[in-house]
Amino acid sequence: MRAGLLAAFPLLAVLALAWPRGAAAQEERSGPRLSALAFGDAYGVISSHRPELEGDNGFWFRRLYLTLDHAVDDRLSGRLRLEAASPGDFTSNDRLEPFVKDAWIQWRYAGRHLLQLGLIRTPTWELAEETWGERPLEKAPMDLQRMGSSRDTGIAFKGKLGAGARLAYHVMLGNGSGVGSETNEGKKVMGSLSFRPLPRVVLEVYADHENRPGRTDRTTLHLFGAYARERWRMGAQVARQERETPGGGEESLDLASIYSIWTVTEKVLVIARADRLFDPNPEGATIPYLPLDPTARATLLMAGLDLRVHPNMSLLPNVEAVLYDASGPGPGPDDDLMVRGTFFFRF
Protein backbone atom coordinates (compact mmCIF):
# COMPACT_ATOMS: atom_id res chain seq x y z
CA MET A 1 0.00 0.00 0.00
CA ARG A 2 2.66 2.51 1.03
CA ALA A 3 4.99 1.37 -1.73
CA GLY A 4 2.16 1.98 -4.19
CA LEU A 5 1.72 5.52 -2.94
CA LEU A 6 5.44 6.17 -3.32
CA ALA A 7 5.23 4.91 -6.88
CA ALA A 8 2.32 7.27 -7.47
CA PHE A 9 4.55 10.34 -7.24
CA PRO A 10 6.25 9.81 -10.63
CA LEU A 11 3.01 8.35 -11.97
CA LEU A 12 1.35 11.74 -11.48
CA ALA A 13 3.77 13.28 -13.93
CA VAL A 14 2.97 10.59 -16.50
CA LEU A 15 -0.76 11.13 -16.04
CA ALA A 16 -0.34 14.87 -16.49
CA LEU A 17 1.18 14.27 -19.92
CA ALA A 18 -1.12 11.46 -20.97
CA TRP A 19 -4.50 12.75 -19.74
CA PRO A 20 -6.81 13.02 -22.80
CA ARG A 21 -8.67 16.22 -23.50
CA GLY A 22 -10.99 17.43 -26.21
CA ALA A 23 -10.24 20.09 -28.80
CA ALA A 24 -12.53 22.65 -27.18
CA ALA A 25 -10.88 22.16 -23.80
CA GLN A 26 -7.44 22.52 -25.36
CA GLU A 27 -8.43 25.90 -26.73
CA GLU A 28 -9.57 27.19 -23.33
CA ARG A 29 -7.23 25.36 -20.94
CA SER A 30 -3.54 24.59 -20.81
CA GLY A 31 -4.30 21.01 -19.74
CA PRO A 32 -3.38 19.10 -16.57
CA ARG A 33 -1.03 20.96 -14.25
CA LEU A 34 1.46 19.34 -11.90
CA SER A 35 2.71 21.39 -8.96
CA ALA A 36 4.68 20.87 -5.75
CA LEU A 37 4.89 22.68 -2.42
CA ALA A 38 6.95 22.16 0.71
CA PHE A 39 7.62 23.83 4.03
CA GLY A 40 9.44 22.93 7.21
CA ASP A 41 11.78 24.20 9.92
CA ALA A 42 15.16 24.19 11.48
CA TYR A 43 14.05 24.35 15.13
CA GLY A 44 15.36 24.60 18.64
CA VAL A 45 13.44 23.98 21.89
CA ILE A 46 14.57 26.53 24.47
CA SER A 47 12.16 25.43 27.21
CA SER A 48 9.25 23.00 27.50
CA HIS A 49 6.66 21.65 29.92
CA ARG A 50 8.25 18.31 29.00
CA PRO A 51 11.79 18.51 30.47
CA GLU A 52 13.10 15.81 28.13
CA LEU A 53 12.49 18.10 25.12
CA GLU A 54 14.54 21.03 26.39
CA GLY A 55 17.57 21.55 24.20
CA ASP A 56 16.17 19.46 21.34
CA ASN A 57 16.92 20.77 17.88
CA GLY A 58 16.65 19.50 14.37
CA PHE A 59 15.32 19.91 10.88
CA TRP A 60 12.03 18.58 9.53
CA PHE A 61 9.54 18.89 6.72
CA ARG A 62 6.11 19.74 8.07
CA ARG A 63 4.40 19.38 4.68
CA LEU A 64 5.21 18.12 1.21
CA TYR A 65 2.52 18.31 -1.47
CA LEU A 66 2.48 16.95 -5.01
CA THR A 67 -0.68 18.01 -6.81
CA LEU A 68 -2.28 17.22 -10.15
CA ASP A 69 -5.04 19.63 -11.20
CA HIS A 70 -7.07 19.21 -14.36
CA ALA A 71 -9.90 21.27 -15.82
CA VAL A 72 -11.85 19.36 -18.49
CA ASP A 73 -13.65 22.60 -19.35
CA ASP A 74 -15.09 25.65 -17.57
CA ARG A 75 -17.59 23.48 -15.68
CA LEU A 76 -15.80 20.26 -14.75
CA SER A 77 -12.45 19.97 -12.95
CA GLY A 78 -10.63 17.69 -10.53
CA ARG A 79 -7.64 17.34 -8.24
CA LEU A 80 -5.40 14.58 -6.93
CA ARG A 81 -2.95 15.57 -4.19
CA LEU A 82 -0.47 13.49 -2.22
CA GLU A 83 0.94 14.68 1.10
CA ALA A 84 3.90 13.60 3.20
CA ALA A 85 5.12 15.00 6.52
CA SER A 86 7.44 14.30 9.42
CA PRO A 87 5.76 12.78 12.51
CA GLY A 88 6.49 15.92 14.53
CA ASP A 89 6.39 14.10 17.89
CA PHE A 90 10.09 14.67 18.75
CA THR A 91 10.67 10.92 19.17
CA SER A 92 9.84 9.09 15.90
CA ASN A 93 12.28 8.89 13.03
CA ASP A 94 9.84 7.45 10.50
CA ARG A 95 10.38 7.98 6.80
CA LEU A 96 8.32 10.55 4.90
CA GLU A 97 5.49 8.43 3.53
CA PRO A 98 2.77 9.91 1.30
CA PHE A 99 -0.99 9.56 1.57
CA VAL A 100 -3.90 10.90 -0.45
CA LYS A 101 -4.85 14.40 0.74
CA ASP A 102 -7.28 15.42 -2.03
CA ALA A 103 -9.18 13.33 -4.57
CA TRP A 104 -12.21 15.15 -5.93
CA ILE A 105 -14.21 16.30 -8.89
CA GLN A 106 -15.95 19.66 -9.08
CA TRP A 107 -18.89 20.73 -11.24
CA ARG A 108 -19.76 24.39 -11.73
CA TYR A 109 -23.42 25.13 -12.32
CA ALA A 110 -25.63 28.21 -12.53
CA GLY A 111 -22.59 30.46 -12.82
CA ARG A 112 -21.45 30.98 -9.23
CA HIS A 113 -22.23 27.62 -7.62
CA LEU A 114 -20.11 24.49 -7.20
CA LEU A 115 -20.80 20.84 -6.44
CA GLN A 116 -17.79 18.94 -5.06
CA LEU A 117 -17.57 15.19 -4.55
CA GLY A 118 -14.81 13.03 -3.08
CA LEU A 119 -12.06 13.66 -0.54
CA ILE A 120 -12.45 17.43 -0.37
CA ARG A 121 -11.65 20.48 1.71
CA THR A 122 -14.11 21.13 4.52
CA PRO A 123 -15.55 24.56 5.38
CA THR A 124 -14.34 24.24 9.00
CA TRP A 125 -11.48 26.75 8.77
CA GLU A 126 -11.14 27.23 5.01
CA LEU A 127 -11.81 30.97 5.06
CA ALA A 128 -9.83 31.57 8.27
CA GLU A 129 -6.77 29.78 6.85
CA GLU A 130 -6.93 31.56 3.49
CA THR A 131 -7.27 34.95 5.16
CA TRP A 132 -4.46 34.17 7.65
CA GLY A 133 -2.29 33.38 4.64
CA GLU A 134 0.75 32.21 6.63
CA ARG A 135 0.18 28.47 6.81
CA PRO A 136 3.93 27.66 6.62
CA LEU A 137 4.37 29.60 9.86
CA GLU A 138 1.50 27.91 11.73
CA LYS A 139 -1.88 26.27 11.29
CA ALA A 140 -5.14 28.15 11.72
CA PRO A 141 -6.21 28.13 15.41
CA MET A 142 -8.91 25.45 15.19
CA ASP A 143 -6.67 23.27 13.05
CA LEU A 144 -3.82 23.58 15.54
CA GLN A 145 -6.09 22.58 18.43
CA ARG A 146 -7.46 19.55 16.55
CA MET A 147 -11.06 20.81 16.58
CA GLY A 148 -11.86 19.19 13.26
CA SER A 149 -10.29 18.18 9.99
CA SER A 150 -9.35 20.18 6.90
CA ARG A 151 -10.43 17.28 4.66
CA ASP A 152 -13.24 14.76 4.63
CA THR A 153 -14.87 12.39 2.17
CA GLY A 154 -18.35 13.48 1.16
CA ILE A 155 -20.33 15.93 -0.91
CA ALA A 156 -20.33 19.72 -0.69
CA PHE A 157 -22.16 22.68 -2.20
CA LYS A 158 -20.63 26.14 -2.24
CA GLY A 159 -21.21 29.39 -4.03
CA LYS A 160 -21.96 33.11 -3.91
CA LEU A 161 -25.28 34.90 -3.68
CA GLY A 162 -26.74 38.35 -4.11
CA ALA A 163 -25.71 41.49 -5.92
CA GLY A 164 -21.95 41.79 -5.97
CA ALA A 165 -21.61 38.20 -4.68
CA ARG A 166 -21.14 39.53 -1.15
CA LEU A 167 -22.80 36.51 0.48
CA ALA A 168 -21.12 33.09 0.24
CA TYR A 169 -22.14 29.66 1.53
CA HIS A 170 -20.37 26.33 1.93
CA VAL A 171 -22.25 23.25 3.21
CA MET A 172 -20.96 19.70 3.37
CA LEU A 173 -22.02 16.21 4.42
CA GLY A 174 -19.03 14.01 5.21
CA ASN A 175 -17.98 10.79 6.88
CA GLY A 176 -16.26 12.60 9.74
CA SER A 177 -13.16 10.44 9.22
CA GLY A 178 -10.81 13.09 7.82
CA VAL A 179 -8.41 11.61 5.27
CA GLY A 180 -9.12 8.10 6.62
CA SER A 181 -11.71 5.60 5.44
CA GLU A 182 -15.25 5.36 6.79
CA THR A 183 -15.58 3.01 9.77
CA ASN A 184 -19.16 3.49 11.01
CA GLU A 185 -22.59 4.85 10.10
CA GLY A 186 -21.94 8.24 11.74
CA LYS A 187 -21.77 11.37 9.61
CA LYS A 188 -20.65 14.98 10.00
CA VAL A 189 -22.70 17.96 8.82
CA MET A 190 -20.82 21.24 8.29
CA GLY A 191 -21.86 24.67 7.08
CA SER A 192 -20.51 28.20 6.84
CA LEU A 193 -22.01 31.51 5.75
CA SER A 194 -19.80 34.51 5.05
CA PHE A 195 -20.65 38.10 4.24
CA ARG A 196 -18.59 40.99 2.86
CA PRO A 197 -20.36 44.18 4.00
CA LEU A 198 -17.41 46.21 2.66
CA PRO A 199 -14.73 45.30 0.11
CA ARG A 200 -12.07 45.10 2.84
CA VAL A 201 -14.17 43.28 5.47
CA VAL A 202 -15.35 39.66 5.68
CA LEU A 203 -17.42 38.04 8.45
CA GLU A 204 -18.20 34.34 8.82
CA VAL A 205 -20.32 32.09 11.01
CA TYR A 206 -19.70 28.34 11.00
CA ALA A 207 -21.33 25.34 12.70
CA ASP A 208 -21.03 21.57 12.52
CA HIS A 209 -22.27 18.46 14.27
CA GLU A 210 -20.49 15.13 14.20
CA ASN A 211 -22.30 11.92 15.09
CA ARG A 212 -19.67 9.44 16.32
CA PRO A 213 -21.21 6.01 17.10
CA GLY A 214 -19.23 4.24 19.79
CA ARG A 215 -17.49 7.52 20.69
CA THR A 216 -18.64 10.93 21.89
CA ASP A 217 -20.51 13.32 19.59
CA ARG A 218 -19.17 16.82 18.98
CA THR A 219 -20.74 20.15 18.03
CA THR A 220 -18.66 23.14 16.94
CA LEU A 221 -19.42 26.82 16.41
CA HIS A 222 -17.10 29.63 15.40
CA LEU A 223 -17.26 33.29 14.42
CA PHE A 224 -14.53 34.83 12.29
CA GLY A 225 -13.84 38.31 10.97
CA ALA A 226 -11.03 39.88 8.97
CA TYR A 227 -10.09 43.34 7.72
CA ALA A 228 -7.48 44.10 5.08
CA ARG A 229 -5.82 47.22 3.75
CA GLU A 230 -3.09 47.51 1.14
CA ARG A 231 -0.22 47.05 3.62
CA TRP A 232 -1.92 45.68 6.72
CA ARG A 233 -4.45 43.03 7.58
CA MET A 234 -5.87 41.50 10.73
CA GLY A 235 -8.28 38.80 11.75
CA ALA A 236 -10.03 37.56 14.88
CA GLN A 237 -11.86 34.36 15.77
CA VAL A 238 -13.77 32.82 18.64
CA ALA A 239 -14.72 29.14 18.70
CA ARG A 240 -16.43 26.65 20.97
CA GLN A 241 -16.61 22.88 20.70
CA GLU A 242 -19.01 20.91 22.86
CA ARG A 243 -17.90 17.33 23.43
CA GLU A 244 -19.93 14.56 24.99
CA THR A 245 -18.03 12.59 27.61
CA PRO A 246 -18.12 8.79 27.96
CA GLY A 247 -20.12 9.13 31.19
CA GLY A 248 -22.93 11.01 29.46
CA GLY A 249 -21.85 14.52 30.44
CA GLU A 250 -20.39 17.33 28.37
CA GLU A 251 -17.16 19.29 28.25
CA SER A 252 -16.29 22.32 26.16
CA LEU A 253 -13.18 23.63 24.46
CA ASP A 254 -13.21 27.41 23.98
CA LEU A 255 -10.59 29.46 22.17
CA ALA A 256 -10.03 32.97 20.82
CA SER A 257 -7.40 34.17 18.40
CA ILE A 258 -6.22 37.43 16.88
CA TYR A 259 -3.49 38.14 14.34
CA SER A 260 -2.00 41.10 12.54
CA ILE A 261 0.28 41.19 9.49
CA TRP A 262 2.14 44.27 8.25
CA THR A 263 3.67 44.53 4.78
CA VAL A 264 6.81 46.58 5.42
CA THR A 265 8.04 46.23 1.85
CA GLU A 266 7.00 44.05 -1.04
CA LYS A 267 9.37 41.37 0.23
CA VAL A 268 9.19 41.79 4.03
CA LEU A 269 6.14 41.06 6.19
CA VAL A 270 5.92 41.26 9.99
CA ILE A 271 3.58 38.73 11.63
CA ALA A 272 2.12 38.57 15.14
CA ARG A 273 -0.57 36.27 16.55
CA ALA A 274 -2.04 35.31 19.92
CA ASP A 275 -4.29 32.32 20.65
CA ARG A 276 -6.04 31.86 23.98
CA LEU A 277 -7.24 28.45 25.21
CA PHE A 278 -9.88 29.02 27.89
CA ASP A 279 -10.01 25.28 28.62
CA PRO A 280 -7.30 22.63 28.74
CA ASN A 281 -7.17 20.70 25.49
CA PRO A 282 -7.40 16.95 26.25
CA GLU A 283 -5.68 16.27 22.91
CA GLY A 284 -2.95 18.86 23.44
CA ALA A 285 -0.16 16.30 23.90
CA THR A 286 -0.85 14.88 20.42
CA ILE A 287 -0.44 18.18 18.53
CA PRO A 288 2.44 17.65 16.07
CA TYR A 289 5.45 19.99 16.19
CA LEU A 290 4.06 21.93 19.19
CA PRO A 291 2.68 19.54 21.87
CA LEU A 292 0.73 21.30 24.61
CA ASP A 293 0.16 20.31 28.22
CA PRO A 294 -3.35 18.73 28.22
CA THR A 295 -4.09 19.73 31.83
CA ALA A 296 -3.77 23.53 31.73
CA ARG A 297 -5.26 26.54 30.03
CA ALA A 298 -2.74 28.31 27.85
CA THR A 299 -1.88 31.36 25.75
CA LEU A 300 0.07 30.86 22.55
CA LEU A 301 2.12 33.82 21.29
CA MET A 302 3.96 33.85 17.99
CA ALA A 303 5.93 36.44 16.06
CA GLY A 304 7.96 36.25 12.90
CA LEU A 305 9.01 37.66 9.57
CA ASP A 306 8.04 36.52 6.09
CA LEU A 307 11.06 37.25 3.91
CA ARG A 308 9.95 36.68 0.33
CA VAL A 309 13.31 36.08 -1.27
CA HIS A 310 11.65 34.83 -4.47
CA PRO A 311 8.05 34.80 -5.77
CA ASN A 312 8.04 31.06 -5.05
CA MET A 313 10.16 30.97 -1.89
CA SER A 314 10.03 32.48 1.61
CA LEU A 315 12.21 32.33 4.69
CA LEU A 316 10.32 32.84 7.95
CA PRO A 317 12.37 33.26 11.13
CA ASN A 318 9.92 33.03 14.04
CA VAL A 319 9.40 32.25 17.69
CA GLU A 320 6.49 30.52 19.45
CA ALA A 321 5.82 30.67 23.18
CA VAL A 322 3.12 28.88 25.18
CA LEU A 323 2.33 30.39 28.57
CA TYR A 324 0.40 28.06 30.90
CA ASP A 325 -2.02 28.96 33.68
CA ALA A 326 -1.73 27.28 37.04
CA SER A 327 -3.90 24.15 36.98
CA GLY A 328 -4.29 23.97 40.75
CA PRO A 329 -3.08 25.61 43.95
CA GLY A 330 0.54 25.13 42.89
CA PRO A 331 2.43 26.62 39.94
CA GLY A 332 1.41 25.76 36.39
CA PRO A 333 3.45 23.71 33.93
CA ASP A 334 6.71 25.16 32.68
CA ASP A 335 6.22 27.40 29.66
CA ASP A 336 7.18 26.32 26.15
CA LEU A 337 9.54 28.36 23.98
CA MET A 338 10.63 27.35 20.49
CA VAL A 339 12.68 29.24 17.90
CA ARG A 340 12.42 28.23 14.26
CA GLY A 341 13.87 29.06 10.91
CA THR A 342 10.95 28.14 8.66
CA PHE A 343 11.24 27.77 4.89
CA PHE A 344 8.61 27.56 2.15
CA PHE A 345 8.90 26.92 -1.58
CA ARG A 346 6.70 25.87 -4.47
CA PHE A 347 7.08 25.13 -8.16
C-alpha positions as CSV (number, residue, x, y, z in Angstrom):
1,M,0.0,0.0,0.0
2,R,2.7,2.5,1.0
3,A,5.0,1.4,-1.7
4,G,2.2,2.0,-4.2
5,L,1.7,5.5,-2.9
6,L,5.4,6.2,-3.3
7,A,5.2,4.9,-6.9
8,A,2.3,7.3,-7.5
9,F,4.5,10.3,-7.2
10,P,6.2,9.8,-10.6
11,L,3.0,8.4,-12.0
12,L,1.3,11.7,-11.5
13,A,3.8,13.3,-13.9
14,V,3.0,10.6,-16.5
15,L,-0.8,11.1,-16.0
16,A,-0.3,14.9,-16.5
17,L,1.2,14.3,-19.9
18,A,-1.1,11.5,-21.0
19,W,-4.5,12.8,-19.7
20,P,-6.8,13.0,-22.8
21,R,-8.7,16.2,-23.5
22,G,-11.0,17.4,-26.2
23,A,-10.2,20.1,-28.8
24,A,-12.5,22.7,-27.2
25,A,-10.9,22.2,-23.8
26,Q,-7.4,22.5,-25.4
27,E,-8.4,25.9,-26.7
28,E,-9.6,27.2,-23.3
29,R,-7.2,25.4,-20.9
30,S,-3.5,24.6,-20.8
31,G,-4.3,21.0,-19.7
32,P,-3.4,19.1,-16.6
33,R,-1.0,21.0,-14.3
34,L,1.5,19.3,-11.9
35,S,2.7,21.4,-9.0
36,A,4.7,20.9,-5.8
37,L,4.9,22.7,-2.4
38,A,7.0,22.2,0.7
39,F,7.6,23.8,4.0
40,G,9.4,22.9,7.2
41,D,11.8,24.2,9.9
42,A,15.2,24.2,11.5
43,Y,14.0,24.4,15.1
44,G,15.4,24.6,18.6
45,V,13.4,24.0,21.9
46,I,14.6,26.5,24.5
47,S,12.2,25.4,27.2
48,S,9.3,23.0,27.5
49,H,6.7,21.7,29.9
50,R,8.3,18.3,29.0
51,P,11.8,18.5,30.5
52,E,13.1,15.8,28.1
53,L,12.5,18.1,25.1
54,E,14.5,21.0,26.4
55,G,17.6,21.6,24.2
56,D,16.2,19.5,21.3
57,N,16.9,20.8,17.9
58,G,16.7,19.5,14.4
59,F,15.3,19.9,10.9
60,W,12.0,18.6,9.5
61,F,9.5,18.9,6.7
62,R,6.1,19.7,8.1
63,R,4.4,19.4,4.7
64,L,5.2,18.1,1.2
65,Y,2.5,18.3,-1.5
66,L,2.5,16.9,-5.0
67,T,-0.7,18.0,-6.8
68,L,-2.3,17.2,-10.1
69,D,-5.0,19.6,-11.2
70,H,-7.1,19.2,-14.4
71,A,-9.9,21.3,-15.8
72,V,-11.9,19.4,-18.5
73,D,-13.6,22.6,-19.4
74,D,-15.1,25.6,-17.6
75,R,-17.6,23.5,-15.7
76,L,-15.8,20.3,-14.8
77,S,-12.4,20.0,-13.0
78,G,-10.6,17.7,-10.5
79,R,-7.6,17.3,-8.2
80,L,-5.4,14.6,-6.9
81,R,-3.0,15.6,-4.2
82,L,-0.5,13.5,-2.2
83,E,0.9,14.7,1.1
84,A,3.9,13.6,3.2
85,A,5.1,15.0,6.5
86,S,7.4,14.3,9.4
87,P,5.8,12.8,12.5
88,G,6.5,15.9,14.5
89,D,6.4,14.1,17.9
90,F,10.1,14.7,18.7
91,T,10.7,10.9,19.2
92,S,9.8,9.1,15.9
93,N,12.3,8.9,13.0
94,D,9.8,7.4,10.5
95,R,10.4,8.0,6.8
96,L,8.3,10.6,4.9
97,E,5.5,8.4,3.5
98,P,2.8,9.9,1.3
99,F,-1.0,9.6,1.6
100,V,-3.9,10.9,-0.5
101,K,-4.8,14.4,0.7
102,D,-7.3,15.4,-2.0
103,A,-9.2,13.3,-4.6
104,W,-12.2,15.1,-5.9
105,I,-14.2,16.3,-8.9
106,Q,-16.0,19.7,-9.1
107,W,-18.9,20.7,-11.2
108,R,-19.8,24.4,-11.7
109,Y,-23.4,25.1,-12.3
110,A,-25.6,28.2,-12.5
111,G,-22.6,30.5,-12.8
112,R,-21.5,31.0,-9.2
113,H,-22.2,27.6,-7.6
114,L,-20.1,24.5,-7.2
115,L,-20.8,20.8,-6.4
116,Q,-17.8,18.9,-5.1
117,L,-17.6,15.2,-4.6
118,G,-14.8,13.0,-3.1
119,L,-12.1,13.7,-0.5
120,I,-12.5,17.4,-0.4
121,R,-11.7,20.5,1.7
122,T,-14.1,21.1,4.5
123,P,-15.5,24.6,5.4
124,T,-14.3,24.2,9.0
125,W,-11.5,26.7,8.8
126,E,-11.1,27.2,5.0
127,L,-11.8,31.0,5.1
128,A,-9.8,31.6,8.3
129,E,-6.8,29.8,6.9
130,E,-6.9,31.6,3.5
131,T,-7.3,34.9,5.2
132,W,-4.5,34.2,7.6
133,G,-2.3,33.4,4.6
134,E,0.7,32.2,6.6
135,R,0.2,28.5,6.8
136,P,3.9,27.7,6.6
137,L,4.4,29.6,9.9
138,E,1.5,27.9,11.7
139,K,-1.9,26.3,11.3
140,A,-5.1,28.1,11.7
141,P,-6.2,28.1,15.4
142,M,-8.9,25.4,15.2
143,D,-6.7,23.3,13.1
144,L,-3.8,23.6,15.5
145,Q,-6.1,22.6,18.4
146,R,-7.5,19.6,16.6
147,M,-11.1,20.8,16.6
148,G,-11.9,19.2,13.3
149,S,-10.3,18.2,10.0
150,S,-9.3,20.2,6.9
151,R,-10.4,17.3,4.7
152,D,-13.2,14.8,4.6
153,T,-14.9,12.4,2.2
154,G,-18.3,13.5,1.2
155,I,-20.3,15.9,-0.9
156,A,-20.3,19.7,-0.7
157,F,-22.2,22.7,-2.2
158,K,-20.6,26.1,-2.2
159,G,-21.2,29.4,-4.0
160,K,-22.0,33.1,-3.9
161,L,-25.3,34.9,-3.7
162,G,-26.7,38.4,-4.1
163,A,-25.7,41.5,-5.9
164,G,-22.0,41.8,-6.0
165,A,-21.6,38.2,-4.7
166,R,-21.1,39.5,-1.1
167,L,-22.8,36.5,0.5
168,A,-21.1,33.1,0.2
169,Y,-22.1,29.7,1.5
170,H,-20.4,26.3,1.9
171,V,-22.2,23.3,3.2
172,M,-21.0,19.7,3.4
173,L,-22.0,16.2,4.4
174,G,-19.0,14.0,5.2
175,N,-18.0,10.8,6.9
176,G,-16.3,12.6,9.7
177,S,-13.2,10.4,9.2
178,G,-10.8,13.1,7.8
179,V,-8.4,11.6,5.3
180,G,-9.1,8.1,6.6
181,S,-11.7,5.6,5.4
182,E,-15.3,5.4,6.8
183,T,-15.6,3.0,9.8
184,N,-19.2,3.5,11.0
185,E,-22.6,4.8,10.1
186,G,-21.9,8.2,11.7
187,K,-21.8,11.4,9.6
188,K,-20.6,15.0,10.0
189,V,-22.7,18.0,8.8
190,M,-20.8,21.2,8.3
191,G,-21.9,24.7,7.1
192,S,-20.5,28.2,6.8
193,L,-22.0,31.5,5.8
194,S,-19.8,34.5,5.1
195,F,-20.7,38.1,4.2
196,R,-18.6,41.0,2.9
197,P,-20.4,44.2,4.0
198,L,-17.4,46.2,2.7
199,P,-14.7,45.3,0.1
200,R,-12.1,45.1,2.8
201,V,-14.2,43.3,5.5
202,V,-15.3,39.7,5.7
203,L,-17.4,38.0,8.4
204,E,-18.2,34.3,8.8
205,V,-20.3,32.1,11.0
206,Y,-19.7,28.3,11.0
207,A,-21.3,25.3,12.7
208,D,-21.0,21.6,12.5
209,H,-22.3,18.5,14.3
210,E,-20.5,15.1,14.2
211,N,-22.3,11.9,15.1
212,R,-19.7,9.4,16.3
213,P,-21.2,6.0,17.1
214,G,-19.2,4.2,19.8
215,R,-17.5,7.5,20.7
216,T,-18.6,10.9,21.9
217,D,-20.5,13.3,19.6
218,R,-19.2,16.8,19.0
219,T,-20.7,20.2,18.0
220,T,-18.7,23.1,16.9
221,L,-19.4,26.8,16.4
222,H,-17.1,29.6,15.4
223,L,-17.3,33.3,14.4
224,F,-14.5,34.8,12.3
225,G,-13.8,38.3,11.0
226,A,-11.0,39.9,9.0
227,Y,-10.1,43.3,7.7
228,A,-7.5,44.1,5.1
229,R,-5.8,47.2,3.8
230,E,-3.1,47.5,1.1
231,R,-0.2,47.0,3.6
232,W,-1.9,45.7,6.7
233,R,-4.4,43.0,7.6
234,M,-5.9,41.5,10.7
235,G,-8.3,38.8,11.8
236,A,-10.0,37.6,14.9
237,Q,-11.9,34.4,15.8
238,V,-13.8,32.8,18.6
239,A,-14.7,29.1,18.7
240,R,-16.4,26.6,21.0
241,Q,-16.6,22.9,20.7
242,E,-19.0,20.9,22.9
243,R,-17.9,17.3,23.4
244,E,-19.9,14.6,25.0
245,T,-18.0,12.6,27.6
246,P,-18.1,8.8,28.0
247,G,-20.1,9.1,31.2
248,G,-22.9,11.0,29.5
249,G,-21.9,14.5,30.4
250,E,-20.4,17.3,28.4
251,E,-17.2,19.3,28.3
252,S,-16.3,22.3,26.2
253,L,-13.2,23.6,24.5
254,D,-13.2,27.4,24.0
255,L,-10.6,29.5,22.2
256,A,-10.0,33.0,20.8
257,S,-7.4,34.2,18.4
258,I,-6.2,37.4,16.9
259,Y,-3.5,38.1,14.3
260,S,-2.0,41.1,12.5
261,I,0.3,41.2,9.5
262,W,2.1,44.3,8.2
263,T,3.7,44.5,4.8
264,V,6.8,46.6,5.4
265,T,8.0,46.2,1.9
266,E,7.0,44.1,-1.0
267,K,9.4,41.4,0.2
268,V,9.2,41.8,4.0
269,L,6.1,41.1,6.2
270,V,5.9,41.3,10.0
271,I,3.6,38.7,11.6
272,A,2.1,38.6,15.1
273,R,-0.6,36.3,16.5
274,A,-2.0,35.3,19.9
275,D,-4.3,32.3,20.7
276,R,-6.0,31.9,24.0
277,L,-7.2,28.5,25.2
278,F,-9.9,29.0,27.9
279,D,-10.0,25.3,28.6
280,P,-7.3,22.6,28.7
281,N,-7.2,20.7,25.5
282,P,-7.4,17.0,26.2
283,E,-5.7,16.3,22.9
284,G,-2.9,18.9,23.4
285,A,-0.2,16.3,23.9
286,T,-0.8,14.9,20.4
287,I,-0.4,18.2,18.5
288,P,2.4,17.7,16.1
289,Y,5.5,20.0,16.2
290,L,4.1,21.9,19.2
291,P,2.7,19.5,21.9
292,L,0.7,21.3,24.6
293,D,0.2,20.3,28.2
294,P,-3.3,18.7,28.2
295,T,-4.1,19.7,31.8
296,A,-3.8,23.5,31.7
297,R,-5.3,26.5,30.0
298,A,-2.7,28.3,27.9
299,T,-1.9,31.4,25.8
300,L,0.1,30.9,22.5
301,L,2.1,33.8,21.3
302,M,4.0,33.9,18.0
303,A,5.9,36.4,16.1
304,G,8.0,36.3,12.9
305,L,9.0,37.7,9.6
306,D,8.0,36.5,6.1
307,L,11.1,37.2,3.9
308,R,9.9,36.7,0.3
309,V,13.3,36.1,-1.3
310,H,11.6,34.8,-4.5
311,P,8.1,34.8,-5.8
312,N,8.0,31.1,-5.1
313,M,10.2,31.0,-1.9
314,S,10.0,32.5,1.6
315,L,12.2,32.3,4.7
316,L,10.3,32.8,7.9
317,P,12.4,33.3,11.1
318,N,9.9,33.0,14.0
319,V,9.4,32.3,17.7
320,E,6.5,30.5,19.4
321,A,5.8,30.7,23.2
322,V,3.1,28.9,25.2
323,L,2.3,30.4,28.6
324,Y,0.4,28.1,30.9
325,D,-2.0,29.0,33.7
326,A,-1.7,27.3,37.0
327,S,-3.9,24.1,37.0
328,G,-4.3,24.0,40.8
329,P,-3.1,25.6,43.9
330,G,0.5,25.1,42.9
331,P,2.4,26.6,39.9
332,G,1.4,25.8,36.4
333,P,3.4,23.7,33.9
334,D,6.7,25.2,32.7
335,D,6.2,27.4,29.7
336,D,7.2,26.3,26.2
337,L,9.5,28.4,24.0
338,M,10.6,27.3,20.5
339,V,12.7,29.2,17.9
340,R,12.4,28.2,14.3
341,G,13.9,29.1,10.9
342,T,11.0,28.1,8.7
343,F,11.2,27.8,4.9
344,F,8.6,27.6,2.1
345,F,8.9,26.9,-1.6
346,R,6.7,25.9,-4.5
347,F,7.1,25.1,-8.2
